[in-house]
């Protein structure tokens, strides 16, 4: 997995905690993890799939309903 310095949060995230994820650009893949659980599991997806997902989000084509644990 990526070195600790490779992970980053969006500049839109704040330090109050809650619902932040961190991203790492890997070779031909993107790592996604919970910022509160840095030693926990990470989701790894192909770069193309991540780019497609981000494109859908930016276009407003993804419904982000709130899901409570």
Secondary structure, DSSP 8 states (H G I E B T S, - for coil): ---GGGEE--TT--TT-SS-EEEEEETTEEEEEETT-TTS--EEEEHHHHHHHHHHHHTT---------
